[in-house]
Amino acid sequence: MKQRIKYCKICKKDFSTMYRIQYETKKEWVFVCKDCLLKVKKDNPQYRYGGTWKA
């Protein structure tokens, strides 16, 4: 069975579990890893959660 991987928009590393978020004013949905999610989420009024993606 093929393993599905996505790349984090911020750190450019691949992960099997990602978080779909908006964190900038341009309202673009992106996938980020947990570490990057915690960094951009803190005190960010633009942050919006859109679901979890798992392989």
MMTF fields as JSON, N, C-alpha, C and O atoms, coordinates in Angstrom:
{
  "mmtfVersion": "1.0.0",
  "mmtfProducer": "UNKNOWN",
  "numBonds": 219,
  "numAtoms": 220,
  "numGroups": 55,
  "numChains": 1,
  "numModels": 1,
  "chainsPerModel": [1],
  "groupsPerChain": [55],
  "chainIdList": ["A"],
  "bondAtomList": [4, 2, 8, 6, 12, 10, 16, 14, 20, 18, 24, 22, 28, 26, 32, 30, 36, 34, 40, 38, 44, 42, 48, 46, 52, 50, 56, 54, 60, 58, 64, 62, 68, 66, 72, 70, 76, 74, 80, 78, 84, 82, 88, 86, 92, 90, 96, 94, 100, 98, 104, 102, 108, 106, 112, 110, 116, 114, 120, 118, 124, 122, 128, 126, 132, 130, 136, 134, 140, 138, 144, 142, 148, 146, 152, 150, 156, 154, 160, 158, 164, 162, 168, 166, 172, 170, 176, 174, 180, 178, 184, 182, 188, 186, 192, 190, 196, 194, 200, 198, 204, 202, 208, 206, 212, 210, 216, 214],
  "bondOrderList": [1, 1, 1, 1, 1, 1, 1, 1, 1, 1, 1, 1, 1, 1, 1, 1, 1, 1, 1, 1, 1, 1, 1, 1, 1, 1, 1, 1, 1, 1, 1, 1, 1, 1, 1, 1, 1, 1, 1, 1, 1, 1, 1, 1, 1, 1, 1, 1, 1, 1, 1, 1, 1, 1],
  "groupList": [{"groupName": "MET", "atomNameList": ["N", "CA", "C", "O"], "elementList": ["N", "C", "C", "O"], "formalChargeList": [0, 0, 0, 0], "bondAtomList": [1, 0, 2, 1, 3, 2], "bondOrderList": [1, 1, 2], "singleLetterCode": "M", "chemCompType": "L-PEPTIDE LINKING"}, {"groupName": "LYS", "atomNameList": ["N", "CA", "C", "O"], "elementList": ["N", "C", "C", "O"], "formalChargeList": [0, 0, 0, 0], "bondAtomList": [1, 0, 2, 1, 3, 2], "bondOrderList": [1, 1, 2], "singleLetterCode": "K", "chemCompType": "L-PEPTIDE LINKING"}, {"groupName": "GLN", "atomNameList": ["N", "CA", "C", "O"], "elementList": ["N", "C", "C", "O"], "formalChargeList": [0, 0, 0, 0], "bondAtomList": [1, 0, 2, 1, 3, 2], "bondOrderList": [1, 1, 2], "singleLetterCode": "Q", "chemCompType": "L-PEPTIDE LINKING"}, {"groupName": "ARG", "atomNameList": ["N", "CA", "C", "O"], "elementList": ["N", "C", "C", "O"], "formalChargeList": [0, 0, 0, 0], "bondAtomList": [1, 0, 2, 1, 3, 2], "bondOrderList": [1, 1, 2], "singleLetterCode": "R", "chemCompType": "L-PEPTIDE LINKING"}, {"groupName": "ILE", "atomNameList": ["N", "CA", "C", "O"], "elementList": ["N", "C", "C", "O"], "formalChargeList": [0, 0, 0, 0], "bondAtomList": [1, 0, 2, 1, 3, 2], "bondOrderList": [1, 1, 2], "singleLetterCode": "I", "chemCompType": "L-PEPTIDE LINKING"}, {"groupName": "TYR", "atomNameList": ["N", "CA", "C", "O"], "elementList": ["N", "C", "C", "O"], "formalChargeList": [0, 0, 0, 0], "bondAtomList": [1, 0, 2, 1, 3, 2], "bondOrderList": [1, 1, 2], "singleLetterCode": "Y", "chemCompType": "L-PEPTIDE LINKING"}, {"groupName": "CYS", "atomNameList": ["N", "CA", "C", "O"], "elementList": ["N", "C", "C", "O"], "formalChargeList": [0, 0, 0, 0], "bondAtomList": [1, 0, 2, 1, 3, 2], "bondOrderList": [1, 1, 2], "singleLetterCode": "C", "chemCompType": "L-PEPTIDE LINKING"}, {"groupName": "ASP", "atomNameList": ["N", "CA", "C", "O"], "elementList": ["N", "C", "C", "O"], "formalChargeList": [0, 0, 0, 0], "bondAtomList": [1, 0, 2, 1, 3, 2], "bondOrderList": [1, 1, 2], "singleLetterCode": "D", "chemCompType": "L-PEPTIDE LINKING"}, {"groupName": "PHE", "atomNameList": ["N", "CA", "C", "O"], "elementList": ["N", "C", "C", "O"], "formalChargeList": [0, 0, 0, 0], "bondAtomList": [1, 0, 2, 1, 3, 2], "bondOrderList": [1, 1, 2], "singleLetterCode": "F", "chemCompType": "L-PEPTIDE LINKING"}, {"groupName": "SER", "atomNameList": ["N", "CA", "C", "O"], "elementList": ["N", "C", "C", "O"], "formalChargeList": [0, 0, 0, 0], "bondAtomList": [1, 0, 2, 1, 3, 2], "bondOrderList": [1, 1, 2], "singleLetterCode": "S", "chemCompType": "L-PEPTIDE LINKING"}, {"groupName": "THR", "atomNameList": ["N", "CA", "C", "O"], "elementList": ["N", "C", "C", "O"], "formalChargeList": [0, 0, 0, 0], "bondAtomList": [1, 0, 2, 1, 3, 2], "bondOrderList": [1, 1, 2], "singleLetterCode": "T", "chemCompType": "L-PEPTIDE LINKING"}, {"groupName": "GLU", "atomNameList": ["N", "CA", "C", "O"], "elementList": ["N", "C", "C", "O"], "formalChargeList": [0, 0, 0, 0], "bondAtomList": [1, 0, 2, 1, 3, 2], "bondOrderList": [1, 1, 2], "singleLetterCode": "E", "chemCompType": "L-PEPTIDE LINKING"}, {"groupName": "TRP", "atomNameList": ["N", "CA", "C", "O"], "elementList": ["N", "C", "C", "O"], "formalChargeList": [0, 0, 0, 0], "bondAtomList": [1, 0, 2, 1, 3, 2], "bondOrderList": [1, 1, 2], "singleLetterCode": "W", "chemCompType": "L-PEPTIDE LINKING"}, {"groupName": "VAL", "atomNameList": ["N", "CA", "C", "O"], "elementList": ["N", "C", "C", "O"], "formalChargeList": [0, 0, 0, 0], "bondAtomList": [1, 0, 2, 1, 3, 2], "bondOrderList": [1, 1, 2], "singleLetterCode": "V", "chemCompType": "L-PEPTIDE LINKING"}, {"groupName": "LEU", "atomNameList": ["N", "CA", "C", "O"], "elementList": ["N", "C", "C", "O"], "formalChargeList": [0, 0, 0, 0], "bondAtomList": [1, 0, 2, 1, 3, 2], "bondOrderList": [1, 1, 2], "singleLetterCode": "L", "chemCompType": "L-PEPTIDE LINKING"}, {"groupName": "ASN", "atomNameList": ["N", "CA", "C", "O"], "elementList": ["N", "C", "C", "O"], "formalChargeList": [0, 0, 0, 0], "bondAtomList": [1, 0, 2, 1, 3, 2], "bondOrderList": [1, 1, 2], "singleLetterCode": "N", "chemCompType": "L-PEPTIDE LINKING"}, {"groupName": "PRO", "atomNameList": ["N", "CA", "C", "O"], "elementList": ["N", "C", "C", "O"], "formalChargeList": [0, 0, 0, 0], "bondAtomList": [1, 0, 2, 1, 3, 2], "bondOrderList": [1, 1, 2], "singleLetterCode": "P", "chemCompType": "L-PEPTIDE LINKING"}, {"groupName": "GLY", "atomNameList": ["N", "CA", "C", "O"], "elementList": ["N", "C", "C", "O"], "formalChargeList": [0, 0, 0, 0], "bondAtomList": [1, 0, 2, 1, 3, 2], "bondOrderList": [1, 1, 2], "singleLetterCode": "G", "chemCompType": "PEPTIDE LINKING"}, {"groupName": "ALA", "atomNameList": ["N", "CA", "C", "O"], "elementList": ["N", "C", "C", "O"], "formalChargeList": [0, 0, 0, 0], "bondAtomList": [1, 0, 2, 1, 3, 2], "bondOrderList": [1, 1, 2], "singleLetterCode": "A", "chemCompType": "L-PEPTIDE LINKING"}],
  "groupTypeList": [0, 1, 2, 3, 4, 1, 5, 6, 1, 4, 6, 1, 1, 7, 8, 9, 10, 0, 5, 3, 4, 2, 5, 11, 10, 1, 1, 11, 12, 13, 8, 13, 6, 1, 7, 6, 14, 14, 1, 13, 1, 1, 7, 15, 16, 2, 5, 3, 5, 17, 17, 10, 12, 1, 18],
  "groupIdList": [1, 2, 3, 4, 5, 6, 7, 8, 9, 10, 11, 12, 13, 14, 15, 16, 17, 18, 19, 20, 21, 22, 23, 24, 25, 26, 27, 28, 29, 30, 31, 32, 33, 34, 35, 36, 37, 38, 39, 40, 41, 42, 43, 44, 45, 46, 47, 48, 49, 50, 51, 52, 53, 54, 55],
  "secStructList": [7, 7, 7, 7, 7, 3, 3, 7, 6, 6, 6, 7, 7, 3, 3, 1, 3, 3, 3, 3, 3, 3, 7, 1, 6, 6, 7, 7, 7, 3, 3, 3, 7, 2, 2, 2, 2, 2, 2, 2, 2, 6, 6, 7, 6, 6, 7, 3, 3, 3, 3, 3, 3, 3, 7],
  "xCoordList": [0.829, 0.0, 0.877, 1.829, 0.556, 1.33, 1.084, -0.063, 2.176, 2.038, 1.87, 2.613, 0.874, 0.601, 1.333, 1.289, 1.999, 2.787, 2.441, 2.233, 2.38, 2.226, 3.394, 4.007, 3.704, 4.806, 4.275, 3.286, 4.944, 4.573, 4.897, 6.006, 3.941, 4.105, 5.2, 5.845, 5.417, 6.35, 7.763, 8.713, 7.915, 9.258, 9.703, 10.864, 8.797, 9.084, 9.495, 10.124, 9.143, 9.425, 8.16, 7.057, 8.322, 7.159, 6.698, 7.505, 5.373, 4.747, 3.538, 2.95, 3.168, 1.988, 0.729, -0.381, 0.885, -0.251, -0.022, 1.01, -1.008, -0.883, -2.159, -3.196, -2.059, -3.182, -3.464, -2.569, -4.73, -5.142, -5.539, -6.445, -4.846, -5.088, -5.012, -4.513, -5.525, -5.276, -4.573, -4.985, -3.514, -2.801, -2.297, -1.614, -2.628, -2.223, -3.454, -4.531, -3.302, -4.448, -4.998, -6.15, -4.219, -4.717, -5.674, -6.176, -5.94, -6.955, -6.729, -7.691, -5.488, -5.151, -5.072, -4.422, -5.73, -5.656, -4.343, -4.008, -3.6, -2.323, -2.243, -2.958, -1.358, -1.095, 0.214, 1.224, 0.19, 1.388, 1.524, 0.549, 2.748, 2.996, 2.604, 2.282, 2.632, 2.205, 3.098, 2.592, 4.412, 5.326, 5.05, 4.983, 4.892, 4.622, 3.234, 3.034, 2.274, 0.929, 0.977, 0.364, 1.699, 1.773, 2.453, 2.119, 3.402, 4.1, 3.195, 3.15, 2.47, 1.655, 0.318, -0.288, -0.141, -1.438, -1.408, -2.393, -0.299, -0.203, -0.39, 0.334, -1.364, -1.649, -1.838, -1.44, -2.44, -2.639, -4.143, -4.841, -4.645, -6.074, -6.477, -7.667, -5.522, -5.8, -5.917, -6.35, -5.535, -5.517, -6.925, -7.851, -7.06, -8.327, -8.032, -7.282, -8.604, -8.39, -9.354, -10.535, -8.852, -9.697, -9.71, -10.264, -9.107, -9.17, -7.791, -6.767, -7.801, -6.578, -6.532, -7.533, -5.393, -5.176, -4.242, -3.168, -4.657, -3.818, -3.656, -4.576, -2.474, -2.183, -2.954, -2.833],
  "yCoordList": [-1.185, 0.0, 1.254, 1.357, 2.171, 3.396, 4.333, 4.6, 4.836, 5.783, 7.182, 7.602, 7.91, 9.265, 10.26, 10.165, 11.204, 12.212, 13.582, 13.728, 14.576, 15.971, 16.759, 16.364, 17.868, 18.722, 19.944, 20.55, 20.295, 21.469, 22.725, 22.873, 23.614, 24.864, 25.752, 26.508, 25.67, 26.556, 25.972, 26.612, 24.773, 24.207, 23.323, 22.92, 23.021, 22.249, 20.794, 20.162, 20.271, 18.863, 18.049, 18.595, 16.733, 15.895, 15.203, 14.822, 15.053, 14.456, 13.646, 13.903, 12.662, 11.863, 12.425, 12.025, 13.336, 14.033, 15.534, 16.069, 16.193, 17.624, 18.335, 17.707, 19.647, 20.466, 21.528, 22.258, 21.596, 22.557, 23.847, 23.857, 24.936, 26.198, 27.387, 27.295, 28.5, 29.816, 30.615, 30.588, 31.327, 32.098, 33.449, 34.161, 33.802, 35.091, 35.832, 35.246, 37.102, 37.906, 37.483, 37.789, 36.795, 36.409, 35.219, 34.82, 34.641, 33.594, 32.349, 31.733, 31.979, 30.78, 29.586, 29.667, 28.475, 27.26, 26.552, 26.331, 26.196, 25.502, 24.363, 24.353, 23.399, 22.305, 22.572, 22.896, 22.433, 22.632, 21.496, 20.816, 21.297, 20.278, 20.818, 21.998, 19.955, 20.363, 21.457, 22.395, 21.354, 22.365, 23.742, 24.737, 23.794, 25.078, 25.59, 26.797, 24.683, 25.082, 25.819, 26.876, 25.271, 25.887, 27.257, 28.149, 27.42, 28.706, 29.782, 30.9, 29.459, 30.486, 30.729, 31.786, 29.769, 29.885, 30.897, 31.596, 30.971, 31.792, 33.281, 33.861, 33.872, 35.315, 35.784, 36.896, 34.95, 35.292, 35.413, 34.4, 36.634, 36.8, 36.271, 36.081, 36.034, 35.504, 33.971, 33.384, 33.332, 31.871, 31.292, 31.766, 30.254, 29.537, 28.071, 27.759, 27.173, 25.732, 25.148, 25.492, 24.26, 23.69, 22.176, 21.59, 21.528, 20.066, 19.422, 20.063, 18.145, 17.361, 16.344, 15.688, 16.21, 15.254, 14.173, 14.466, 12.909, 11.784, 10.82, 10.607, 10.248, 9.292, 8.011, 7.09],
  "zCoordList": [0.0, 0.0, 0.0, 0.774, -0.847, -0.998, 0.179, 0.538, 0.784, 1.883, 1.324, 0.437, 1.854, 1.39, 2.281, 3.507, 1.653, 2.362, 1.797, 0.593, 2.659, 2.232, 2.781, 3.773, 2.141, 2.56, 3.292, 2.881, 4.377, 5.159, 4.36, 3.846, 4.259, 3.507, 4.105, 3.377, 5.42, 6.09, 6.163, 5.712, 6.721, 6.902, 5.735, 5.676, 4.815, 3.592, 3.856, 3.007, 5.021, 5.34, 5.113, 5.111, 4.921, 4.679, 5.963, 6.812, 6.077, 7.245, 6.815, 5.764, 7.633, 7.321, 7.988, 7.636, 8.936, 9.553, 9.407, 9.812, 8.822, 8.56, 9.008, 9.224, 9.14, 9.584, 8.526, 8.101, 8.11, 7.086, 7.801, 8.635, 7.46, 8.157, 7.209, 6.087, 7.704, 7.109, 8.187, 9.347, 7.82, 8.84, 8.352, 9.088, 7.128, 6.57, 6.065, 5.953, 5.765, 5.324, 3.965, 3.658, 3.15, 1.82, 1.846, 0.795, 3.022, 3.208, 2.349, 1.892, 2.129, 1.368, 2.317, 3.36, 1.964, 2.769, 2.463, 1.299, 3.509, 3.353, 4.361, 5.363, 4.081, 5.005, 5.727, 5.102, 7.06, 7.873, 8.877, 9.198, 9.371, 10.385, 11.76, 11.903, 12.758, 14.1, 14.685, 15.301, 14.503, 15.034, 14.435, 15.157, 13.127, 12.455, 12.818, 12.948, 12.983, 13.401, 14.731, 14.878, 15.695, 17.014, 16.962, 17.742, 16.049, 15.912, 15.322, 15.837, 14.242, 13.566, 14.258, 14.081, 15.037, 15.714, 16.867, 17.105, 17.567, 18.774, 18.464, 17.655, 19.119, 19.0, 17.562, 17.218, 16.721, 15.315, 15.03, 14.973, 14.854, 14.578, 13.189, 12.935, 12.299, 10.961, 10.959, 9.968, 12.058, 12.126, 12.049, 12.708, 11.226, 11.084, 10.804, 9.878, 11.582, 11.45, 10.436, 10.428, 9.573, 8.542, 8.499, 7.568, 9.494, 9.543, 9.604, 9.368, 9.926, 10.032, 8.908, 8.622, 8.274, 7.192, 7.698, 8.225, 7.536, 7.967, 6.807, 6.017, 6.722, 5.65, 5.844, 5.036]
}
